[in-house]
Amino acid sequence: MSTDLSTLNELLKIAGEAARAGADVLAGRAQTAPAGIPLTAENSGLETKTSAADFVTDFDKKAEDAVRNVITSYRPHDVISGEEYGTTEVADPSGYRWSIDPLDGTTNFVRGIAYYGTSVGLQAPDGAWIVGVVDAPALQKMWWASAGQGAWTASYTSEPVRMHGPSGELSAGLLASGFAYDAERREEQAAAVTDMLAQFGNMRRLGAAALDICMVAEGTMDAYAEYGIQEHDWAAAAVIAEEAGTPMRRPAHVNGNEHPDWTIAGNLGVPHDRLRPRPEGL
């Protein structure tokens, strides 16, 4: 089942509206605490998940509610998979599935660092990822793409610019990556990134996978590689990178479940099979 251009354009419009709804919730942080001042349990419902450094706030949940409300108002028969509430089943499903991250970069958000945003991606009934929108309210910037229509970026007040991926010599380029909350996995990731870094001029760790991948799409970064991120982290940005002409590797699925693996955007300068495997048991 293919998606015609008219439908694709409508789906992209919905994704943009949904991402902006989530980003508008996140923009309310400024009324809770000044930029650069961390959030607390008292002012934002701050809690931890898998570790003392893995946060969730009331903003995450309210932003996901806002994204879901927009999508379901237009597409009540589409399935939605989200970071906070998981996958919700629907009656008479259309075959389309949205993968949303209401707050990519929660640690940045909590600590008042500007690199965070809302991501909305869409998978077609045939399994192809066809729409992606990432909205970063503190940067006042958006990235978006739909299948076969190119990838675009704009500030909230500027005209859209089409993106074409990184250019220039890899040896002068920037590698983007991130690290797990688990100390053992983080050690393994650091060793792998050290091997990759030999091909690059330097690296950046900004703390939001979707924004990192979008920055590769626009050429601000030259490549991105991170082990173990989840589908909602890459779903939207991967469409954007591919439509910008950037090679994209998504984690494999095993028995219908995403298998922990490297997510890669751009050229690493080394074969992927040289990447270190995950530590045993992680």
C-alpha positions as CSV (number, residue, x, y, z in Angstrom):
1,M,0.0,0.0,0.0
2,S,1.6,3.3,-1.1
3,T,0.8,6.7,0.2
4,D,-0.2,9.2,-2.5
5,L,1.3,12.7,-2.5
6,S,-1.8,14.5,-1.4
7,T,-2.2,12.1,1.6
8,L,1.5,12.4,2.3
9,N,1.3,16.2,2.4
10,E,-1.6,16.0,4.8
11,L,0.2,13.6,7.1
12,L,3.2,15.9,7.2
13,K,0.9,18.8,8.1
14,I,-0.5,16.8,11.0
15,A,3.0,15.8,12.1
16,G,4.0,19.4,12.1
17,E,1.0,20.5,14.1
18,A,1.5,17.7,16.6
19,A,5.2,18.5,17.1
20,R,4.4,22.1,17.6
21,A,1.8,21.2,20.2
22,G,4.4,19.2,22.1
23,A,7.0,22.0,21.7
24,D,4.5,24.6,23.0
25,V,4.2,22.6,26.2
26,L,8.0,22.5,26.6
27,A,8.2,26.2,26.0
28,G,6.3,26.6,29.3
29,R,9.5,25.7,31.1
30,A,10.4,29.4,31.1
31,Q,7.4,30.1,33.4
32,T,8.6,27.3,35.7
33,A,12.3,28.1,36.1
34,P,14.6,30.6,34.3
35,A,17.0,29.2,31.6
36,G,20.0,27.6,33.2
37,I,18.2,26.9,36.5
38,P,17.4,23.2,37.0
39,L,13.9,21.9,37.5
40,T,12.9,20.2,40.7
41,A,10.3,17.7,42.0
42,E,8.4,20.6,43.5
43,N,8.0,22.7,40.3
44,S,7.9,20.0,37.6
45,G,7.1,16.6,39.1
46,L,10.7,15.6,38.5
47,E,11.3,11.8,38.9
48,T,13.9,9.3,37.9
49,K,13.4,6.2,35.8
50,T,16.2,3.7,35.1
51,S,18.9,5.6,37.1
52,A,19.6,8.7,39.2
53,A,20.4,10.6,36.0
54,D,17.4,9.3,33.9
55,F,14.7,11.9,34.4
56,V,11.0,12.3,33.6
57,T,8.9,15.3,34.4
58,D,5.3,16.5,34.2
59,F,6.3,18.3,31.0
60,D,7.1,14.9,29.3
61,K,3.7,13.6,30.0
62,K,1.8,16.8,29.2
63,A,3.7,17.2,25.9
64,E,2.9,13.6,24.9
65,D,-0.8,14.2,25.7
66,A,-0.7,17.3,23.4
67,V,1.0,15.4,20.6
68,R,-1.5,12.5,20.9
69,N,-4.5,14.8,21.0
70,V,-3.5,16.4,17.7
71,I,-2.9,13.1,15.9
72,T,-6.1,11.4,17.2
73,S,-8.2,14.4,16.3
74,Y,-7.2,13.9,12.6
75,R,-6.4,10.2,12.5
76,P,-8.4,8.2,15.1
77,H,-7.6,4.9,13.5
78,D,-3.8,5.3,13.5
79,V,-1.7,3.5,16.2
80,I,0.5,5.7,18.3
81,S,3.7,4.6,20.1
82,G,5.1,7.1,22.6
83,E,7.9,7.2,25.1
84,E,5.7,7.8,28.1
85,Y,2.6,5.9,27.5
86,G,3.8,3.1,25.2
87,T,1.7,1.8,22.2
88,T,-2.0,2.4,22.2
89,E,-4.2,0.1,20.1
90,V,-7.2,1.4,18.2
91,A,-10.4,0.1,16.7
92,D,-10.3,-0.7,12.9
93,P,-6.6,0.3,12.6
94,S,-5.5,2.1,9.4
95,G,-2.1,0.4,9.3
96,Y,-0.3,3.7,9.9
97,R,1.7,4.0,13.2
98,W,3.1,7.2,14.7
99,S,6.3,7.1,16.9
100,I,6.6,10.1,19.1
101,D,9.1,11.4,21.6
102,P,7.4,14.3,23.5
103,L,10.7,15.4,25.0
104,D,13.9,14.3,23.4
105,G,16.8,15.5,25.6
106,T,15.0,15.4,29.0
107,T,18.3,15.8,31.0
108,N,19.0,19.0,29.0
109,F,15.5,20.2,29.6
110,V,15.7,19.6,33.3
111,R,19.1,21.4,33.6
112,G,18.1,24.3,31.4
113,I,20.3,23.4,28.4
114,A,18.7,24.5,25.1
115,Y,19.1,21.2,23.1
116,Y,15.8,19.4,23.4
117,G,12.6,19.1,21.4
118,T,9.5,17.1,20.3
119,S,9.8,14.4,17.6
120,V,7.0,13.0,15.5
121,G,7.6,10.2,13.0
122,L,5.2,8.1,10.9
123,Q,5.5,4.6,9.6
124,A,3.3,3.5,6.6
125,P,1.4,0.2,6.5
126,D,4.3,-1.3,4.4
127,G,6.8,-0.6,7.1
128,A,8.4,2.4,5.4
129,W,9.1,5.5,7.5
130,I,7.5,8.3,5.5
131,V,7.2,11.5,7.7
132,G,9.4,13.1,10.3
133,V,9.2,16.4,12.2
134,V,11.4,17.7,15.0
135,D,10.6,20.9,16.8
136,A,13.2,22.5,19.2
137,P,11.4,25.3,21.0
138,A,14.4,26.7,23.0
139,L,16.3,27.0,19.7
140,Q,13.1,28.2,17.9
141,K,13.9,25.8,15.1
142,M,12.2,23.0,13.2
143,W,13.3,20.2,10.8
144,W,10.9,18.2,8.7
145,A,10.7,15.8,5.7
146,S,8.4,13.4,3.9
147,A,9.2,10.5,1.6
148,G,10.5,11.7,-1.7
149,Q,9.9,15.4,-1.0
150,G,13.3,16.4,0.5
151,A,14.3,17.6,3.9
152,W,13.9,21.1,5.2
153,T,14.7,23.4,8.1
154,A,13.7,26.8,9.3
155,S,13.7,29.0,12.4
156,Y,10.3,30.0,13.7
157,T,10.7,33.3,11.8
158,S,12.7,32.4,8.7
159,E,11.9,30.8,5.3
160,P,12.5,27.1,4.9
161,V,15.9,25.9,3.6
162,R,16.4,22.6,1.9
163,M,19.0,20.4,3.5
164,H,21.6,18.3,1.6
165,G,23.6,16.6,4.3
166,P,27.3,17.1,5.3
167,S,30.1,18.1,3.0
168,G,33.8,18.5,3.3
169,E,36.6,16.4,4.5
170,L,35.8,13.9,7.3
171,S,39.1,14.6,8.9
172,A,37.9,18.1,9.7
173,G,34.4,17.0,10.5
174,L,32.4,16.6,13.8
175,L,31.2,13.3,15.1
176,A,28.1,13.4,17.3
177,S,27.3,10.7,19.9
178,G,25.7,10.0,23.2
179,F,26.1,7.7,26.1
180,A,23.9,5.4,28.2
181,Y,22.9,5.8,31.8
182,D,24.3,2.3,32.6
183,A,28.0,2.6,33.5
184,E,29.1,-0.7,31.9
185,R,27.3,0.1,28.7
186,R,28.7,3.6,28.7
187,E,32.3,2.3,29.1
188,E,31.8,0.1,26.0
189,Q,30.3,3.0,24.0
190,A,33.2,5.3,25.0
191,A,35.7,2.7,23.6
192,A,33.8,2.4,20.3
193,V,33.5,6.2,20.0
194,T,37.2,6.6,20.6
195,D,37.8,4.3,17.6
196,M,35.5,6.3,15.4
197,L,36.9,9.6,16.5
198,A,40.2,8.8,14.8
199,Q,38.5,9.6,11.5
200,F,37.1,13.0,12.6
201,G,38.4,16.4,13.6
202,N,36.5,16.4,16.8
203,M,33.2,15.4,18.4
204,R,30.2,16.9,20.2
205,R,27.8,15.4,22.7
206,L,24.7,17.6,22.9
207,G,22.4,15.2,24.6
208,A,19.4,14.9,22.2
209,A,19.6,12.1,19.6
210,A,16.9,13.6,17.3
211,L,18.6,17.0,17.2
212,D,22.0,15.4,16.6
213,I,20.6,13.5,13.5
214,C,18.9,16.6,12.2
215,M,22.2,18.5,12.5
216,V,23.9,15.8,10.4
217,A,21.1,16.3,7.8
218,E,21.8,20.0,7.7
219,G,25.6,19.6,7.7
220,T,26.3,21.1,11.0
221,M,27.5,17.7,12.2
222,D,29.2,15.3,9.8
223,A,28.1,12.0,11.4
224,Y,26.2,10.6,14.4
225,A,26.5,7.2,16.0
226,E,25.0,6.0,19.3
227,Y,24.3,2.6,20.7
228,G,21.0,1.6,22.3
229,I,18.7,4.5,21.7
230,Q,15.0,3.7,21.2
231,E,12.7,4.0,18.2
232,H,11.0,7.2,19.4
233,D,14.5,8.8,19.5
234,W,15.3,8.2,15.9
235,A,11.9,7.7,14.1
236,A,11.4,11.3,12.9
237,A,15.0,12.4,12.5
238,A,15.9,9.3,10.4
239,V,13.4,10.3,7.7
240,I,14.8,13.8,7.7
241,A,18.4,12.5,7.4
242,E,17.5,10.2,4.5
243,E,15.6,12.9,2.6
244,A,18.6,15.1,3.0
245,G,20.6,12.4,1.2
246,T,22.4,11.2,4.3
247,P,22.9,7.5,4.8
248,M,20.9,6.2,7.8
249,R,21.2,3.0,9.7
250,R,18.4,2.1,12.0
251,P,18.5,-0.7,14.7
252,A,17.3,-4.1,13.5
253,H,14.1,-5.7,14.7
254,V,14.2,-9.2,16.1
255,N,10.9,-11.1,16.4
256,G,9.1,-7.8,16.0
257,N,11.1,-6.1,18.8
258,E,13.8,-3.5,18.4
259,H,17.2,-5.1,19.0
260,P,19.8,-2.9,20.9
261,D,22.2,-1.7,18.2
262,W,23.9,1.3,16.8
263,T,21.9,4.1,15.2
264,I,24.1,5.8,12.6
265,A,23.6,8.9,10.4
266,G,26.2,9.8,7.8
267,N,29.6,8.3,7.1
268,L,31.7,7.1,10.0
269,G,34.8,6.4,7.9
270,V,35.0,2.9,9.2
271,P,33.0,-0.3,8.4
272,H,30.0,-0.8,10.7
273,D,31.2,-4.3,11.5
274,R,34.1,-2.8,13.3
275,L,31.8,-1.3,15.9
276,R,32.1,-3.1,19.3
277,P,29.2,-5.3,20.2
278,R,27.1,-4.5,23.3
279,P,28.4,-5.8,26.7
280,E,27.1,-9.2,27.7
281,G,23.7,-9.0,29.4
282,L,22.9,-5.4,28.4
